Amino acid sequence: MEKLIMTPGPTFIRENVREAMGRPITNPDLDLEFYDFYKNTCEKLQSIMHTKTQVLILDGEGILGLEAACASLIEEGDKVLCIENGIFGYGFKDFAEMYGGNVTFFHGERDHGINIENLENFLKENHDFKVATVVHCETPSGITNPIKDICPLLKKYGILSIVDSVSSIGGEKIHVDEWNIDIALGGSQKCLSAPPGLTFLSISKDATEAMNNRKTPIRSFYANLTIWNDWYENKWFPYTQPISDIYAFDKAIDNFLDDKDALQRHERYAEACRYALKECGLALLPKDCHSNTVSTVLVPDGINYKDLFNKLYSEHNIIIAGGFDFLQDRIFRIGHMGENCYEEKLYITLKAINTVLNELGFNLKGDLHKKFANYLS
C-alpha cells in the first residue's frame, strides 16, 4: 500500500500537480508571459479567499508569510496585541518582538475557541494597538477560531489584523474583505495540496498604506512586502521566482476550484471523524470550535504516543501527527485536509488506529472505521 500521510500538512499531491512541476521552465525575470501567469495564479487565490485586495505568492514556506507580515507592519515600539489560545497563536510573539513590537497578550483557553465577548470586553479598556495577530486554525489544538467576528472587532478600533490561515484556506470558509482581514496568510502544502515551499498572502489597502508610510525602514529585504510595489506594472520581480513550484501550485489551485463541494466535504468528513472518535470512547482536545481540517485527540491513559505512531508507521504505512510544546506526547492528530480529506483514506486510517489501539490494550467502545462509515451512510 502506498504510504498514507494523514498529517495536517504536507498533504498528498495529485499526479497532475507533480506533472505540472515538471513543465519546461523559462526565465521568469525576462519572459513577459510568466508575469501574466503569476498574476493569473494570484487572481485565482483572490477568488478562493474572497478578496479584491492584492495577493502575492512568496518563495518560502508559510513561516515566511508570518514573518513578512510582522516585518512589514511593525516598527520599534509599536504596540501589538497577540490573541492566542494555542502554540501557534502564542508563537506570533516571537515575530512581533523580533521587529520591535511591544507585545500584549489576550489569552484564551487552550481547549476552546477565542471567546468574542471576553475579547470585546478586553478591547473596550485596551485598544491602543497598531497590529493584532490571531490564528484561524490553531493546528496543534484542532481549533478554528471565529475570525469572522474577531477581525471586524479589531477594525472597529483601527487595529490592523494579521491572520495565520495557513491550515484553513481551502478547508474552512474565509471571506477576507467581508471579515475586514488586513493580512491573511496561507501555505501551499496544506488544504490546497501543492508541494511545500510557497506562502501566499492578501494585503488590504489599510495594511499597504501602513507599510508604505512607515517612519523607519523595514529590517529585511526578503521579508519586506513593499519590495513588491508595482511589480506587475514594472514587469519586475524582487527576486527570481521558483517557477516550477508555482506551476505546480497553479495546477493544485485549479484542482480545488474544480471541486465545487470542497468546503462541504471538509466539514462533513471532519464531523464524521469526530463522531467516530467520541463514540468509541476517545476524547478530543477542543471543547468547541472544532477544525474542519484536523482532529486533535487526547492520547488515552495507559497508551504511549510513540508506540501508537511507530506501529501505524511500521505496520500500516500510515503517518499521523503528534503534539509538541505543552502538547508533547499528550495528543495525536489526524489531518483531513485537501487531498487527505476523502472517505477511503480516512476509513483506512481509522481502521488502522482501531487495530493499533486494541493491540496496545485500549478497549474501544466500537470500531472507529465502522462508526465513521455509518455516520456518512
Buried (B, 14 or more C-beta within 10 A) or exposed (E): EEEBBBBBBBBBBBEEBEEBBEEEEEEBBEBEEBBEBBEEBBEBBBEBBBBBBBBBBBBBBBBBBBBBBBBBBBBEEBBBBBBBBBBBBBBBBEBBBBBBBBBBBBBBBBBBBBBBEEBEEBBEEEBEBBBBBBBBBBBBBBBBBBBBBBBBBBBEBEBBBBBBBBBBBBBBBBBBBEBBBBBBBBBBBBBBBBBBBBBBBBBBEBBBEBBEEBEEEBBBEBBBBBBBEEBBEEBEBBEEBBBBBBBBBBBBBBBBEEEEEBBEBBBBBBBBBBBBBBBBBBEBBBEEBBBBBBBBBBBBEEBEBEEBBEBBEEEBBBBBBBBEEEBEEBBBBBBBBBBBBBBEBBBBBBBBBBBBBEEBEBEBEEBBBBBBBBBBE
